[in-house]
Protein backbone atom coordinates (compact mmCIF):
# COMPACT_ATOMS: atom_id res chain seq x y z
CA UNK A 1 0.00 0.00 0.00
CA UNK A 2 1.48 3.35 -1.05
CA UNK A 3 1.48 6.25 1.35
CA UNK A 4 1.25 9.88 0.34
CA UNK A 5 4.16 12.12 1.11
CA UNK A 6 3.01 14.70 3.60
CA UNK A 7 3.93 18.24 2.74
CA UNK A 8 5.47 20.29 5.50
CA UNK A 9 3.23 23.00 6.92
CA UNK A 10 4.44 25.99 4.95
CA UNK A 11 2.90 29.32 5.79
CA UNK A 12 2.61 30.44 2.14
CA UNK A 13 0.94 27.25 0.85
CA UNK A 14 -2.73 26.39 1.35
CA UNK A 15 -4.23 22.91 1.80
CA UNK A 16 -4.37 22.36 -1.96
CA UNK A 17 -0.73 23.27 -2.47
CA UNK A 18 -1.47 26.72 -3.90
CA UNK A 19 0.67 29.69 -2.99
CA UNK A 20 -1.15 32.15 -0.78
CA UNK A 21 -0.41 35.25 1.25
CA UNK A 22 -0.29 34.67 5.00
CA UNK A 23 -3.16 36.29 6.93
CA UNK A 24 -1.53 38.35 9.68
CA UNK A 25 -4.77 40.14 10.56
CA UNK A 26 -5.13 38.45 13.95
CA UNK A 27 -1.57 39.16 15.07
CA UNK A 28 -0.89 42.02 17.48
CA UNK A 29 1.20 45.02 16.46
CA UNK A 30 4.68 44.82 17.95
CA UNK A 31 7.89 46.76 17.45
CA UNK A 32 10.06 44.89 14.97
CA UNK A 33 13.60 45.34 13.75
CA UNK A 34 15.84 43.44 11.36
CA UNK A 35 19.50 43.88 10.46
CA UNK A 36 20.96 42.37 7.28
CA UNK A 37 24.39 42.49 5.73
CA UNK A 38 26.06 42.12 2.35
CA UNK A 39 29.60 42.49 1.06
CA UNK A 40 30.86 43.82 -2.23
CA UNK A 41 34.37 42.70 -3.13
CA UNK A 42 36.30 44.69 -5.72
CA UNK A 43 39.72 45.39 -7.12
CA UNK A 44 42.14 47.75 -5.37
CA UNK A 45 41.64 50.16 -8.27
CA UNK A 46 37.88 50.30 -7.70
CA UNK A 47 38.37 50.82 -3.96
CA UNK A 48 40.83 53.62 -4.73
CA UNK A 49 38.38 55.25 -7.19
CA UNK A 50 35.72 55.41 -4.47
CA UNK A 51 38.07 56.64 -1.76
CA UNK A 52 39.55 59.38 -3.96
CA UNK A 53 36.22 60.53 -5.43
CA UNK A 54 37.24 59.50 -8.94
CA UNK A 55 34.04 57.66 -9.93
CA UNK A 56 32.63 59.35 -13.04
CA UNK A 57 28.99 58.66 -12.06
CA UNK A 58 29.35 60.38 -8.67
CA UNK A 59 29.59 59.13 -5.09
CA UNK A 60 28.60 55.44 -5.16
CA UNK A 61 28.34 55.22 -1.36
CA UNK A 62 25.71 57.94 -1.09
CA UNK A 63 23.86 56.55 -4.11
CA UNK A 64 23.95 53.08 -2.52
CA UNK A 65 22.60 54.37 0.80
CA UNK A 66 19.69 56.06 -0.93
CA UNK A 67 19.04 53.09 -3.24
CA UNK A 68 19.03 50.70 -0.27
CA UNK A 69 16.49 52.83 1.60
CA UNK A 70 14.33 53.06 -1.50
CA UNK A 71 14.67 49.31 -2.06
CA UNK A 72 13.45 48.56 1.46
CA UNK A 73 10.39 50.73 0.82
CA UNK A 74 9.65 48.81 -2.42
CA UNK A 75 10.18 45.27 -1.12
CA UNK A 76 6.51 44.41 -1.47
CA UNK A 77 6.77 45.23 -5.20
CA UNK A 78 9.72 42.86 -5.63
CA UNK A 79 8.93 39.87 -3.42
CA UNK A 80 5.48 38.53 -4.35
CA UNK A 81 4.13 37.49 -0.94
CA UNK A 82 5.58 40.25 1.25
CA UNK A 83 3.08 42.37 3.08
CA UNK A 84 3.25 46.10 2.46
CA UNK A 85 4.68 47.68 5.60
CA UNK A 86 4.73 51.15 7.06
CA UNK A 87 8.44 51.33 7.73
CA UNK A 88 9.34 53.66 10.58
CA UNK A 89 13.12 53.58 9.98
CA UNK A 90 15.60 52.34 7.41
CA UNK A 91 19.35 52.89 7.47
CA UNK A 92 22.09 51.64 5.20
CA UNK A 93 25.74 51.92 6.24
CA UNK A 94 28.74 51.09 4.06
CA UNK A 95 31.99 50.37 5.90
CA UNK A 96 35.27 50.33 4.00
CA UNK A 97 37.29 47.13 3.97
CA UNK A 98 40.55 46.39 2.17
CA UNK A 99 38.58 44.19 -0.28
CA UNK A 100 35.65 46.60 -0.81
CA UNK A 101 32.72 47.45 1.45
CA UNK A 102 30.62 45.77 4.12
CA UNK A 103 27.01 46.89 3.95
CA UNK A 104 24.67 46.84 6.95
CA UNK A 105 20.97 47.59 6.55
CA UNK A 106 18.54 48.12 9.42
CA UNK A 107 14.76 48.27 9.05
CA UNK A 108 12.10 48.96 11.71
CA UNK A 109 8.35 49.03 11.94
CA UNK A 110 5.54 48.57 14.40
CA UNK A 111 3.21 46.03 12.87
CA UNK A 112 1.90 42.52 12.50
CA UNK A 113 4.78 41.06 10.50
CA UNK A 114 8.55 41.35 10.43
CA UNK A 115 10.95 43.45 8.39
CA UNK A 116 13.56 40.82 7.52
CA UNK A 117 12.87 41.00 3.79
CA UNK A 118 13.07 44.79 3.84
CA UNK A 119 16.49 44.72 5.52
CA UNK A 120 17.75 42.02 3.13
CA UNK A 121 16.44 43.97 0.14
CA UNK A 122 18.09 47.18 1.36
CA UNK A 123 21.48 45.49 1.73
CA UNK A 124 21.18 43.77 -1.66
CA UNK A 125 20.06 46.87 -3.56
CA UNK A 126 22.83 48.95 -1.98
CA UNK A 127 25.41 46.38 -3.13
CA UNK A 128 23.92 46.25 -6.61
CA UNK A 129 24.05 50.05 -6.82
CA UNK A 130 27.76 50.09 -5.98
CA UNK A 131 28.26 47.44 -8.66
CA UNK A 132 26.32 49.48 -11.21
CA UNK A 133 28.31 52.62 -10.53
CA UNK A 134 31.69 50.86 -10.74
CA UNK A 135 31.16 48.16 -13.36
CA UNK A 136 33.19 50.10 -15.93
CA UNK A 137 36.11 50.28 -13.48
CA UNK A 138 35.87 46.68 -12.26
CA UNK A 139 33.49 44.22 -13.94
CA UNK A 140 34.87 41.41 -11.74
CA UNK A 141 33.23 42.68 -8.53
CA UNK A 142 31.32 40.10 -6.50
CA UNK A 143 28.46 40.49 -4.07
CA UNK A 144 28.57 37.95 -1.26
CA UNK A 145 27.44 37.22 2.25
CA UNK A 146 23.88 38.51 2.01
CA UNK A 147 22.24 37.32 5.21
CA UNK A 148 20.08 38.25 8.16
CA UNK A 149 22.15 39.15 11.22
CA UNK A 150 19.38 39.89 13.67
CA UNK A 151 15.65 40.19 14.02
CA UNK A 152 13.46 40.98 16.97
CA UNK A 153 9.81 41.48 17.68
CA UNK A 154 6.79 39.30 17.19
CA UNK A 155 5.95 35.86 18.48
CA UNK A 156 9.24 34.19 17.55
CA UNK A 157 11.30 36.63 19.63
CA UNK A 158 14.95 37.46 18.99
CA UNK A 159 17.17 35.80 16.38
CA UNK A 160 20.90 36.51 16.18
CA UNK A 161 23.24 34.89 13.66
CA UNK A 162 26.48 33.71 15.15
CA UNK A 163 29.39 35.06 13.19
CA UNK A 164 32.40 32.90 12.28
CA UNK A 165 34.44 34.65 14.99
CA UNK A 166 31.86 33.51 17.60
CA UNK A 167 30.34 36.94 18.23
PEURFEN-V265810 format. One record per residue. N is the residue number from 0. RES is the residue in one letter. SS is DSSP state (a for helix, b for strand, c for the rest). OMEGA is omega in degrees with one decimal (NA if undefined). D_FIRST is the distance of its C-alpha to the first C-alpha in Angstrom with 2 decimals. Layout:
BEGIN
n->N res->RES ss->SS omega->OMEGA d_first->D_FIRST
n->N res->RES ss->SS omega->OMEGA d_first->D_FIRST
END
This chain:
BEGIN
n->0 res->X ss->c omega->-179.3 d_first->0.00
n->1 res->X ss->c omega->176.3 d_first->3.81
n->2 res->X ss->c omega->178.0 d_first->6.56
n->3 res->X ss->c omega->173.2 d_first->9.97
n->4 res->X ss->c omega->176.7 d_first->12.86
n->5 res->X ss->c omega->175.5 d_first->15.43
n->6 res->X ss->c omega->175.7 d_first->18.86
n->7 res->X ss->c omega->179.4 d_first->21.73
n->8 res->X ss->c omega->178.9 d_first->24.23
n->9 res->X ss->c omega->-174.4 d_first->26.83
n->10 res->X ss->c omega->-178.2 d_first->30.03
n->11 res->X ss->c omega->179.7 d_first->30.62
n->12 res->X ss->b omega->179.7 d_first->27.28
n->13 res->X ss->c omega->-176.5 d_first->26.56
n->14 res->X ss->c omega->178.8 d_first->23.36
n->15 res->X ss->c omega->178.8 d_first->22.87
n->16 res->X ss->c omega->179.4 d_first->23.42
n->17 res->X ss->c omega->176.8 d_first->27.05
n->18 res->X ss->b omega->-179.2 d_first->29.85
n->19 res->X ss->c omega->176.2 d_first->32.18
n->20 res->X ss->c omega->-179.9 d_first->35.28
n->21 res->X ss->c omega->176.3 d_first->35.03
n->22 res->X ss->c omega->179.5 d_first->37.08
n->23 res->X ss->c omega->-175.2 d_first->39.58
n->24 res->X ss->c omega->-178.7 d_first->41.78
n->25 res->X ss->c omega->-177.9 d_first->41.23
n->26 res->X ss->c omega->178.3 d_first->41.99
n->27 res->X ss->c omega->172.7 d_first->45.52
n->28 res->X ss->c omega->173.5 d_first->47.95
n->29 res->X ss->b omega->174.8 d_first->48.51
n->30 res->X ss->b omega->-176.6 d_first->50.52
n->31 res->X ss->b omega->178.6 d_first->48.38
n->32 res->X ss->b omega->174.3 d_first->49.29
n->33 res->X ss->b omega->177.4 d_first->47.62
n->34 res->X ss->b omega->178.9 d_first->49.14
n->35 res->X ss->b omega->-179.7 d_first->47.82
n->36 res->X ss->b omega->172.3 d_first->49.33
n->37 res->X ss->b omega->175.8 d_first->49.59
n->38 res->X ss->b omega->170.4 d_first->51.79
n->39 res->X ss->b omega->-179.2 d_first->53.64
n->40 res->X ss->b omega->-176.2 d_first->54.91
n->41 res->X ss->c omega->-179.9 d_first->57.86
n->42 res->X ss->c omega->175.1 d_first->60.73
n->43 res->X ss->a omega->178.4 d_first->63.91
n->44 res->X ss->a omega->178.5 d_first->65.72
n->45 res->X ss->a omega->176.7 d_first->63.43
n->46 res->X ss->a omega->-179.3 d_first->63.80
n->47 res->X ss->a omega->179.7 d_first->67.56
n->48 res->X ss->a omega->178.0 d_first->67.65
n->49 res->X ss->a omega->-174.5 d_first->66.07
n->50 res->X ss->a omega->-179.6 d_first->68.27
n->51 res->X ss->c omega->179.6 d_first->71.45
n->52 res->X ss->c omega->-175.6 d_first->70.75
n->53 res->X ss->c omega->179.0 d_first->70.76
n->54 res->X ss->c omega->-173.9 d_first->67.69
n->55 res->X ss->c omega->-176.7 d_first->68.97
n->56 res->X ss->c omega->-178.4 d_first->66.54
n->57 res->X ss->c omega->-176.4 d_first->67.70
n->58 res->X ss->c omega->-177.5 d_first->66.31
n->59 res->X ss->a omega->-178.5 d_first->62.60
n->60 res->X ss->a omega->177.3 d_first->62.08
n->61 res->X ss->a omega->176.5 d_first->63.39
n->62 res->X ss->a omega->-179.7 d_first->61.52
n->63 res->X ss->a omega->177.3 d_first->58.29
n->64 res->X ss->a omega->-179.3 d_first->58.88
n->65 res->X ss->a omega->179.7 d_first->59.43
n->66 res->X ss->a omega->178.1 d_first->56.49
n->67 res->X ss->a omega->177.8 d_first->54.16
n->68 res->X ss->a omega->178.8 d_first->55.36
n->69 res->X ss->a omega->178.6 d_first->54.98
n->70 res->X ss->a omega->178.1 d_first->51.49
n->71 res->X ss->a omega->-178.5 d_first->50.41
n->72 res->X ss->a omega->-177.5 d_first->51.79
n->73 res->X ss->c omega->-176.7 d_first->49.82
n->74 res->X ss->a omega->-178.5 d_first->46.41
n->75 res->X ss->a omega->177.1 d_first->44.91
n->76 res->X ss->a omega->-175.3 d_first->46.03
n->77 res->X ss->a omega->-176.7 d_first->44.30
n->78 res->X ss->c omega->-166.8 d_first->41.00
n->79 res->X ss->c omega->-173.2 d_first->39.16
n->80 res->X ss->c omega->176.4 d_first->37.73
n->81 res->X ss->c omega->175.0 d_first->40.65
n->82 res->X ss->c omega->173.4 d_first->42.60
n->83 res->X ss->c omega->-176.2 d_first->46.28
n->84 res->X ss->c omega->171.5 d_first->48.23
n->85 res->X ss->c omega->-179.4 d_first->51.85
n->86 res->X ss->b omega->178.3 d_first->52.59
n->87 res->X ss->b omega->-178.5 d_first->55.48
n->88 res->X ss->b omega->170.5 d_first->56.06
n->89 res->X ss->b omega->175.4 d_first->55.11
n->90 res->X ss->b omega->176.3 d_first->56.81
n->91 res->X ss->b omega->179.1 d_first->56.40
n->92 res->X ss->b omega->177.6 d_first->58.28
n->93 res->X ss->b omega->-178.1 d_first->58.76
n->94 res->X ss->b omega->-179.6 d_first->59.96
n->95 res->X ss->b omega->173.6 d_first->61.58
n->96 res->X ss->b omega->-179.3 d_first->60.23
n->97 res->X ss->c omega->-178.1 d_first->61.65
n->98 res->X ss->c omega->-178.1 d_first->58.66
n->99 res->X ss->b omega->-177.5 d_first->58.68
n->100 res->X ss->b omega->170.7 d_first->57.65
n->101 res->X ss->b omega->-176.7 d_first->55.22
n->102 res->X ss->b omega->177.0 d_first->54.26
n->103 res->X ss->b omega->179.3 d_first->53.40
n->104 res->X ss->b omega->178.6 d_first->52.42
n->105 res->X ss->b omega->177.1 d_first->52.42
n->106 res->X ss->b omega->178.3 d_first->51.28
n->107 res->X ss->b omega->172.9 d_first->51.77
n->108 res->X ss->b omega->165.3 d_first->51.15
n->109 res->X ss->b omega->-175.2 d_first->50.96
n->110 res->X ss->b omega->-173.8 d_first->47.91
n->111 res->X ss->c omega->179.8 d_first->44.36
n->112 res->X ss->c omega->-171.1 d_first->42.65
n->113 res->X ss->c omega->-176.1 d_first->43.50
n->114 res->X ss->c omega->179.8 d_first->45.59
n->115 res->X ss->a omega->-177.4 d_first->43.66
n->116 res->X ss->a omega->178.2 d_first->43.14
n->117 res->X ss->a omega->178.0 d_first->46.82
n->118 res->X ss->a omega->178.5 d_first->47.98
n->119 res->X ss->a omega->177.9 d_first->45.72
n->120 res->X ss->a omega->179.8 d_first->46.94
n->121 res->X ss->a omega->-180.0 d_first->50.54
n->122 res->X ss->a omega->-178.8 d_first->50.33
n->123 res->X ss->a omega->-178.7 d_first->48.66
n->124 res->X ss->a omega->176.3 d_first->51.11
n->125 res->X ss->a omega->178.9 d_first->54.05
n->126 res->X ss->a omega->178.6 d_first->52.98
n->127 res->X ss->a omega->179.1 d_first->52.49
n->128 res->X ss->a omega->175.5 d_first->55.94
n->129 res->X ss->a omega->178.7 d_first->57.58
n->130 res->X ss->a omega->-177.7 d_first->55.89
n->131 res->X ss->a omega->-176.1 d_first->57.15
n->132 res->X ss->a omega->-176.9 d_first->60.67
n->133 res->X ss->a omega->-175.1 d_first->60.88
n->134 res->X ss->c omega->177.4 d_first->58.90
n->135 res->X ss->c omega->179.0 d_first->62.18
n->136 res->X ss->c omega->-176.1 d_first->63.36
n->137 res->X ss->c omega->179.1 d_first->60.13
n->138 res->X ss->c omega->-178.8 d_first->57.19
n->139 res->X ss->c omega->-179.4 d_first->55.39
n->140 res->X ss->c omega->175.2 d_first->54.76
n->141 res->X ss->b omega->175.7 d_first->51.30
n->142 res->X ss->b omega->-176.4 d_first->49.66
n->143 res->X ss->b omega->168.2 d_first->47.52
n->144 res->X ss->b omega->178.6 d_first->46.30
n->145 res->X ss->b omega->180.0 d_first->45.36
n->146 res->X ss->b omega->175.9 d_first->43.76
n->147 res->X ss->b omega->177.1 d_first->43.96
n->148 res->X ss->b omega->-173.3 d_first->46.36
n->149 res->X ss->b omega->168.7 d_first->46.41
n->150 res->X ss->b omega->176.0 d_first->45.35
n->151 res->X ss->b omega->-178.1 d_first->46.35
n->152 res->X ss->c omega->178.8 d_first->46.15
n->153 res->X ss->c omega->-173.9 d_first->43.43
n->154 res->X ss->c omega->-175.6 d_first->40.78
n->155 res->X ss->c omega->174.1 d_first->39.53
n->156 res->X ss->c omega->-173.6 d_first->43.06
n->157 res->X ss->c omega->172.5 d_first->44.58
n->158 res->X ss->b omega->174.3 d_first->42.95
n->159 res->X ss->b omega->176.6 d_first->45.07
n->160 res->X ss->c omega->172.9 d_first->44.09
n->161 res->X ss->c omega->179.8 d_first->45.46
n->162 res->X ss->c omega->-178.7 d_first->47.61
n->163 res->X ss->c omega->-179.9 d_first->47.78
n->164 res->X ss->c omega->176.8 d_first->51.10
n->165 res->X ss->c omega->-179.7 d_first->49.47
n->166 res->X ss->c omega->NA d_first->51.16
END
